[in-house]
């Protein structure tokens, strides 16, 4: 019994190391919109329940680091801008849905 448990732990860690995800992460299904929102949150480093001010502050912090004038790339700047726009748009959309 202990051998099976050790094998399961070893396979889980190997899956995480090789594929970058835990095995149980494959059991949850996310839509493309949810994956895009998750990536935008990761890009800016904000929580799921971040406010508009938190999103803007995180964007400013990231942009000061990756701005092309400071040695960053334009692609990274565009990604940060797109992440900010997506999160703010989603935030306003969810507020409208709640008020209805």
C-alpha positions in Angstrom: 0.0 0.0 0.0 2.8 2.4 0.9 4.5 1.5 -2.4 1.4 2.5 -4.4 1.2 5.8 -2.5 4.9 6.5 -3.1 4.4 5.7 -6.8 1.4 8.1 -7.0 3.4 10.9 -5.4 6.4 10.2 -7.7 4.2 10.3 -10.8 2.5 13.5 -9.6 5.8 15.2 -9.1 7.1 14.0 -12.4 4.0 15.3 -14.2 4.4 18.7 -12.5 8.1 18.8 -13.5 7.6 17.6 -17.1 4.3 19.4 -18.0 4.2 22.2 -15.6 0.9 21.2 -14.1 -0.3 18.8 -11.4 -2.3 15.9 -12.6 -5.5 17.1 -11.0 -5.2 20.4 -12.9 -6.1 18.4 -16.0 -9.4 17.4 -14.5 -10.8 21.0 -14.4 -12.0 22.3 -17.6 -11.7 26.0 -18.3 -13.1 28.0 -21.2 -10.8 30.0 -23.4 -12.0 33.2 -21.7 -11.2 31.9 -18.2 -7.7 30.9 -19.4 -7.2 34.3 -20.9 -8.2 36.0 -17.6 -6.0 33.7 -15.6 -3.0 34.5 -17.9 -3.8 38.2 -17.6 -3.9 38.0 -13.8 -0.6 36.1 -13.8 1.0 38.7 -16.1 0.1 41.6 -13.8 0.4 39.6 -10.6 -3.0 40.4 -9.3 -5.5 38.3 -7.4 -8.8 37.1 -8.7 -10.7 39.6 -6.6 -8.5 42.6 -7.5 -10.2 46.0 -7.8 -9.7 48.5 -10.6 -7.2 50.4 -8.6 -5.2 47.3 -7.9 -5.1 46.4 -11.5 -4.0 49.8 -12.6 -1.3 49.9 -9.9 0.0 46.5 -10.9 0.1 47.6 -14.5 2.0 50.8 -13.6 4.5 48.7 -11.6 5.0 46.2 -14.4 5.3 48.9 -17.2 8.0 50.7 -15.3 10.0 47.6 -15.4 9.4 46.4 -19.0 9.1 49.7 -20.8 11.1 49.8 -24.1 12.9 53.0 -23.0 14.3 51.0 -20.0 15.5 48.1 -22.0 12.2 46.1 -22.2 10.5 44.9 -25.3 7.5 46.3 -27.1 5.9 42.9 -27.1 6.0 42.6 -23.3 4.5 46.1 -23.0 1.7 45.2 -25.4 1.0 42.1 -23.4 0.8 44.1 -20.2 -1.5 46.6 -21.8 -3.7 43.9 -23.2 -3.8 42.2 -19.8 -4.8 45.4 -18.1 -7.5 46.1 -20.7 -8.9 42.6 -20.5 -9.1 42.6 -16.7 -10.7 46.1 -16.5 -13.2 45.2 -19.2 -14.1 42.0 -17.3 -14.4 43.9 -14.0 -16.8 46.4 -15.5 -18.8 43.7 -17.3 -19.2 41.7 -14.0 -20.3 44.9 -12.2 -23.0 45.5 -14.9 -24.2 41.9 -14.6 -24.5 42.2 -10.8 -26.5 45.4 -11.0 -29.1 44.0 -13.3 
